[in-house]
Amino acid sequence: MPDFVDEAVLHIKAGDGGHGCASVHREKFKPLGGPDGGNGGRGGDVVLEVDANTATLLEYQRRPHRKAGNGTPGQGGHRAGANGAELVLPVPDGTVVTSMDGEVIADLVGVGTRLVIAQGGSGGLGNAALASPRRKAPGFALKGEAGEEIDVRLELKTIADVGLVGFPSAGKSSLIAALSAARPKIADYPFTTLVPNLGVVEAGATQFVVADVPGLIPGASEGKGLGLDFLRHIERCSTLVHVLDCATYEQGRDPVSDLEVIEAELIAYAGLTGTDLSDRPRIVALNKIDVPDGRELADFVRPMLEERGFKVIEVSAASREGLRELSFAMAEQVAAARAARPAPEATRIVLRPREIGEVPFEVVPLGDNTFRVRGDKPARWVRQTDFSNDEAVGYLADRLNRLGIEEALAKAGATIGAEVYIGTEEDSVVFDWDPTIDSESTPIGPRGTDSRLG
């Protein structure tokens, strides 16, 4: 398996919240000292964090399933459960997080940037927190909520200022090795470079990052060769450098036609992804002029390329001729792009409070005296309820009534015995509706029971 992986699918599960505890304080001469059940601990979040020491998504291709720690249950004596351990997943700078249907969730740029991709479930309340003048010693506790579960796709787009593009064996890796301290694998056969190489270059007061995009050939944007897999790594580059081989012996190839082919592939890729590369300044590096035939060809095609508006520099990675001029030309374009960037705006958090009078649920008739109640709050209350405990079920009925669901069902035309679904279509709980029960005045009964449920 290669060491460099720039795509991975993650199956993420945040930690579940711990259940609350139903306990009564007991000691000598105080057999019923009151409820003392503690709350359950919160489940751990799953966090993606940009890490300077992470350069690949290989680890997530090997182990795509990740889960945060669960919260522990509460205990008697007002002891709350421990929170679940947060799971921090380091990702490379420039990682784009998308949903499985292609929606962009976040673009993680900058070391230290964090994204809570899945939130842990809340811990359930213990019976000490549920005590009230009406229920002085509840015989039940709330269950912890399940943590969020999500599948996401990670895609790495290299953070570089300058992208080197060109045919295989054009000398891109050799240029990076000559311009910087990077030491990529170099050989005299096509597709030697299988991963993008990065090198840091200094020219005067400007320091910038150069990336070698491997494997561009005709049809790369259609999936041929390696080009389509790595073209994404030039999307963030502010400057593109065409590295043209002036010493190739392949039939039908010359620097001008090579440039036209690569430009056509960049345009085709932009059409596929919607990333416009036409505004990126171009520099043409006529490489391998240390070869006699290469220098002659470079002198011949240079006026043709300059007529098209390109800045042309003749270079040789082997003899280092022209490298200083090339590095300063790249630095000039990078400095201009950085100066043109708008100043980053201060982060603003927009609070959108719920409108006054807005109902936190809706009642949807399903026909034949059947209704569905939709809403985050009633669905969450149902998930927290222990249906093996009658008092817990009665407590849920009181909460739903106070929220206004009873009145809404009556207005929607529900009659006694109506089937009421609460929750989503995939995960619902069915109730038989009996509006004659007065939940506010009817005695509840002993702990763990409810006289209204028979």
C-alpha positions in Angstrom: 0.0 0.0 0.0 1.4 3.5 -0.9 2.5 5.8 1.9 0.6 8.7 0.5 -3.2 8.6 0.5 -5.3 11.7 -0.3 -8.8 10.2 -0.1 -10.5 8.2 2.7 -14.0 7.5 4.0 -14.5 7.6 7.7 -17.3 5.9 9.7 -17.6 7.9 12.9 -19.5 7.2 16.0 -19.5 9.7 19.0 -19.8 8.3 22.5 -23.2 7.5 24.1 -24.3 9.3 27.2 -24.5 7.3 30.4 -27.8 6.5 32.0 -29.0 8.4 35.1 -29.3 6.6 38.4 -32.5 6.0 40.4 -31.3 5.7 44.0 -32.7 6.6 47.5 -30.4 7.6 50.3 -30.4 5.1 53.1 -28.6 5.1 56.4 -29.4 4.2 60.0 -32.6 5.8 61.3 -33.1 7.3 57.8 -34.4 4.4 55.6 -35.8 6.9 53.1 -33.5 9.8 53.0 -34.5 11.2 49.7 -33.4 10.6 46.1 -29.6 10.7 45.5 -29.2 9.3 42.0 -26.5 11.1 40.0 -26.6 12.1 36.4 -24.9 10.0 33.7 -21.7 11.2 32.0 -21.7 12.8 28.6 -20.5 10.9 25.6 -17.2 11.9 24.0 -17.1 14.0 20.8 -15.2 13.1 17.7 -13.0 16.0 16.5 -11.0 16.5 13.4 -7.9 18.6 14.0 -5.3 19.9 11.5 -1.9 18.5 12.6 1.4 19.8 11.2 2.9 16.3 11.6 0.3 14.6 9.5 0.8 14.6 5.7 -1.5 11.7 4.5 -4.8 10.1 5.1 -3.3 6.6 5.1 -4.2 5.8 8.7 -7.9 6.4 8.0 -7.8 4.2 4.9 -6.4 1.4 7.1 -8.8 2.0 10.0 -11.9 3.7 8.7 -14.1 3.0 11.8 -13.6 5.3 14.7 -15.6 5.7 18.0 -15.3 8.0 20.9 -15.7 6.9 24.5 -19.1 6.4 26.2 -20.2 8.3 29.3 -20.5 6.1 32.4 -23.8 5.8 34.4 -24.5 7.9 37.4 -24.4 6.3 40.9 -26.0 6.8 44.2 -24.8 9.4 46.7 -25.2 12.1 44.1 -22.2 10.8 42.1 -22.3 11.7 38.5 -20.9 9.4 35.8 -17.6 10.2 34.1 -17.7 11.9 30.7 -16.6 9.8 27.7 -13.1 10.5 26.3 -13.0 12.9 23.4 -11.6 11.3 20.2 -9.2 13.7 18.3 -8.4 12.6 14.8 -5.4 14.4 13.2 -5.7 15.4 9.6 -3.3 17.1 7.1 -3.6 20.8 6.4 -5.9 21.3 3.5 -8.3 18.5 4.2 -11.8 18.9 2.8 -14.6 17.1 4.7 -17.7 16.3 2.7 -20.8 14.2 3.3 -21.4 11.0 1.3 -23.7 12.8 -1.0 -21.0 15.4 -1.9 -22.0 18.4 0.4 -19.0 20.2 1.8 -19.1 20.2 5.6 -15.8 22.0 6.2 -12.5 23.0 4.6 -9.8 22.5 7.3 -6.9 24.9 6.6 -4.4 26.1 9.2 -2.6 24.1 11.9 -4.8 23.8 15.0 -8.1 24.2 13.2 -10.7 21.9 14.8 -14.1 20.6 13.8 -16.5 18.6 16.0 -17.7 16.2 13.3 -19.9 14.2 15.7 -21.2 15.2 19.1 -21.5 12.9 22.0 -24.8 12.1 23.5 -26.0 13.8 26.7 -26.1 11.9 29.9 -29.4 11.0 31.4 -30.6 12.8 34.5 -30.6 10.9 37.8 -33.7 10.9 40.1 -32.1 13.6 42.3 -32.3 16.0 39.4 -35.8 14.9 38.6 -37.3 15.5 42.1 -40.1 18.1 42.3 -42.8 19.0 44.7 -45.1 16.6 42.9 -42.5 13.8 42.6 -40.4 14.1 45.8 -38.7 10.7 45.3 -38.8 9.6 41.6 -38.4 5.9 41.2 -36.9 6.3 37.7 -34.1 8.1 35.9 -33.6 9.2 32.3 -31.6 7.2 29.8 -28.5 8.6 28.2 -28.7 9.7 24.5 -26.9 8.0 21.7 -24.0 9.8 20.2 -24.1 11.1 16.7 -23.1 8.6 13.9 -22.0 9.9 10.5 -20.1 8.8 7.4 -17.8 11.4 5.9 -15.4 11.6 3.0 -12.0 13.2 3.6 -10.1 14.7 0.6 -6.7 16.2 0.8 -5.9 19.2 -1.3 -2.3 20.1 -0.9 -1.4 23.6 0.5 1.1 25.0 -1.9 1.7 28.4 -3.5 3.2 27.1 -6.8 2.2 24.0 -8.8 4.5 22.4 -11.3 2.5 20.7 -14.1 3.8 18.8 -17.1 4.2 15.5 -18.8 5.8 12.6 -16.9 9.6 12.7 -17.0 9.5 16.5 -17.9 11.8 17.1 -14.9 9.4 18.4 -12.3 10.8 16.4 -9.4 14.4 17.3 -10.5 13.4 21.0 -10.3 12.0 20.6 -6.8 15.1 18.8 -5.7 17.3 21.6 -7.2 15.2 24.5 -5.8 14.6 23.2 -2.3 15.7 20.7 0.3 13.1 18.1 -0.9 14.5 14.8 -2.1 11.9 13.1 -4.2 12.5 9.9 -6.0 13.9 10.6 -9.5 14.4 8.1 -12.3 14.5 8.2 -16.1 11.2 6.4 -16.7 7.6 7.8 -16.9 5.4 7.8 -13.8 8.4 7.7 -11.4 6.6 10.2 -9.2 3.4 8.6 -7.8 2.6 11.1 -5.1 2.7 15.0 -5.0 6.1 16.2 -3.7 6.4 19.5 -1.8 9.4 21.7 -1.4 10.0 25.0 0.4 11.8 27.6 -1.7 13.3 31.0 -0.7 13.8 33.8 -3.1 14.9 37.0 -1.5 12.4 37.8 1.4 9.7 35.5 0.0 9.4 31.9 1.1 6.8 29.7 -0.6 5.9 26.1 -1.2 6.2 24.3 -4.5 4.2 21.2 -5.4 4.9 18.7 -8.1 1.7 17.3 -9.6 2.5 13.9 -11.1 1.2 11.9 -14.0 -0.5 14.4 -16.3 -1.1 12.9 -19.7 -3.7 13.4 -22.5 -7.0 12.3 -21.1 -6.0 12.8 -17.4 -9.2 14.7 -16.7 -11.1 11.6 -18.0 -9.4 9.3 -15.6 -6.4 8.2 -17.6 -3.1 7.7 -15.8 -2.7 9.4 -12.5 -3.6 12.9 -13.4 -7.2 12.9 -12.2 -6.2 11.6 -8.8 -3.8 14.4 -8.2 -5.1 17.4 -10.2 -7.0 18.5 -7.0 -3.6 19.4 -5.5 -3.2 22.4 -7.8 -6.6 23.9 -6.8 -5.0 26.0 -4.0 -1.9 27.1 -5.9 -1.8 30.7 -6.8 0.7 30.2 -9.6 1.2 27.4 -12.2 4.5 26.6 -13.8 4.5 24.6 -17.0 7.6 22.4 -17.0 8.3 21.5 -20.7 10.7 18.9 -21.8 13.0 20.2 -24.5 15.0 17.0 -24.8 12.3 14.4 -25.3 12.6 11.9 -28.1 9.0 10.8 -28.2 7.4 11.1 -31.6 4.7 13.8 -31.9 5.8 15.7 -28.9 7.4 19.2 -28.6 7.2 21.9 -25.9 4.3 23.8 -27.6 2.1 20.8 -28.2 2.9 19.6 -24.6 1.7 23.0 -23.2 -1.5 22.9 -25.3 -2.3 19.4 -24.1 -1.8 20.2 -20.4 -3.8 23.5 -20.7 -6.6 21.5 -22.3 -6.5 19.0 -19.4 -6.6 21.9 -16.8 -9.7 23.4 -18.6 -11.4 20.0 -18.7 -10.7 19.4 -15.0 -12.1 22.9 -14.2 -15.3 22.0 -16.1 -15.7 18.8 -14.1 -15.1 20.3 -10.7 -16.2 23.9 -11.1 -12.7 25.1 -10.0 -11.7 27.9 -12.4 -7.9 27.8 -13.0 -7.9 30.4 -15.9 -7.1 33.3 -13.6 -3.9 31.7 -12.2 -0.7 33.3 -13.6 1.4 30.9 -15.7 5.2 30.6 -16.0 6.8 28.4 -18.7 10.0 26.6 -17.7 11.8 25.2 -20.7 13.7 22.4 -19.0 16.8 20.3 -19.9 18.7 23.0 -21.8 21.9 21.3 -20.7 21.4 18.9 -23.6 22.5 20.5 -26.9 19.4 19.6 -28.8 17.3 20.9 -25.8 18.9 24.3 -25.9 18.4 24.6 -29.6 14.7 23.6 -29.3 14.2 26.0 -26.4 15.7 28.9 -28.4 13.4 28.0 -31.2 10.0 27.8 -29.3 10.7 30.6 -26.8 9.4 33.4 -29.2 6.3 31.4 -30.0 5.4 31.0 -26.3 6.2 34.6 -25.5 3.8 35.7 -28.3 1.1 33.9 -26.4 1.7 36.0 -23.3 3.7 33.5 -21.2 6.7 34.4 -19.2 9.4 32.0 -20.4 12.5 30.9 -18.6 15.1 28.4 -19.9 16.3 26.2 -17.1 18.3 23.1 -16.3 17.9 21.1 -13.1 21.1 19.3 -13.8 23.4 22.3 -14.4 21.2 24.7 -12.3 21.2 27.2 -15.1 18.2 29.6 -14.9 17.0 28.3 -11.5 17.7 31.7 -9.7 15.6 33.5 -12.4 12.9 30.9 -12.1 12.7 31.1 -8.3 12.5 34.9 -8.3 9.8 34.8 -11.0 7.8 32.4 -8.9 8.3 34.5 -5.8 7.1 37.7 -7.6 3.9 36.0 -8.6 3.4 34.5 -5.1 4.0 37.9 -3.4 1.5 39.6 -5.7 -1.1 36.9 -5.0 -0.6 37.2 -1.3 -0.9 41.0 -1.5 -4.2 40.7 -3.4 -5.8 38.5 -0.9 -8.4 40.2 1.2 -7.7 40.6 4.9 -9.3 37.8 6.9 -12.5 38.9 8.6 -13.0 38.5 12.4 -15.0 35.4 13.2 -18.6 36.2 14.0 -21.0 34.0 15.7 -24.6 34.6 14.7 -27.2 33.7 17.3 -30.6 33.0 15.9 -33.0 32.6 18.9 -36.3 30.7 18.4 -39.2 33.0 17.3 -41.7 33.9 20.1 -44.6 31.6 19.8 -42.9 29.1 17.5 -44.1 25.6 18.2 -41.2 23.1 18.7 -43.1 20.3 17.0 -45.7 19.5 14.4 -48.6 17.0 14.2 -49.0 15.3 10.8 -52.2 13.4 10.1 -51.4 10.0 8.5 -55.1 9.0 7.9 -57.5 6.6 9.7 -57.1 8.2 13.2 -53.3 7.9 12.9 -50.9 10.8 13.5 -47.1 11.5 13.6 -45.5 14.0 16.0 -42.3 15.5 14.6 -39.9 17.5 16.5 -36.4 17.3 18.1 -37.6 17.8 21.6 -40.4 15.1 21.8 -38.2 12.7 19.9 -35.3 13.3 22.4 -37.7 12.8 25.4 -38.9 9.5 24.0 -35.3 8.3 23.6 -34.5 9.1 27.2 -37.5 7.2 28.6 -37.3 3.8 30.2 -40.5 2.2 29.0 -40.2 -0.7 31.5 -40.9 1.8 34.3 -44.5 3.1 34.5 -43.5 6.2 36.4 -41.1 7.1 33.7 -43.8 6.7 31.1 -46.1 8.9 33.1 -43.4 11.5 33.4 -43.0 11.5 29.6 -46.8 11.9 29.2 -46.7 14.9 31.5 -43.9 16.5 29.6 -45.6 16.0 26.3 -48.8 17.4 27.6 -47.1 20.5 29.0 -45.4 21.0 25.5 -48.9 21.2 24.0 -49.1 18.0 22.1 -52.4 16.9 23.6 -54.0 20.1 22.5 -52.5 19.9 19.0 -53.7 16.3 18.5 -57.2 17.4 19.5 -57.1 20.2 17.0 -55.9 17.9 14.3 -59.0 15.7 14.8 -57.6 12.8 16.9 -60.1 10.8 18.9 -59.7 8.3 21.8 -57.6 5.4 20.8 -55.7 7.2 18.0 -52.3 5.8 17.1 -49.7 8.5 17.7 -46.1 8.0 16.3 -43.4 10.1 17.8 -40.1 10.2 16.0 -38.9 9.6 12.5 -40.2 7.0 10.1 -37.2 4.8 10.8 -37.3 5.1 14.5 -40.7 5.7 16.0 -42.6 4.8 19.2 -46.3 4.2 19.0 -48.8 5.4 21.7 -52.5 4.9 22.1 -53.9 8.4 22.8 -56.3 8.8 25.7 -57.1 12.5 26.3 -59.3 11.8 29.3 -56.3 11.5 31.7 -55.7 14.6 33.8 -52.0 14.4 34.2 -51.7 17.4 36.5 -54.1 16.3 39.3 -54.3 12.5 39.3 -52.2 10.9 42.0 -49.2 9.2 40.7 -48.9 6.2 43.1 -45.9 4.5 44.7 -42.4 4.8 43.4 -41.9 3.2 40.0 -45.7 3.1 39.3 -48.3 5.4 37.8 -52.0 5.0 38.7 -53.0 6.4 35.4 -51.4 3.4 33.5 -53.3 0.2 33.9 
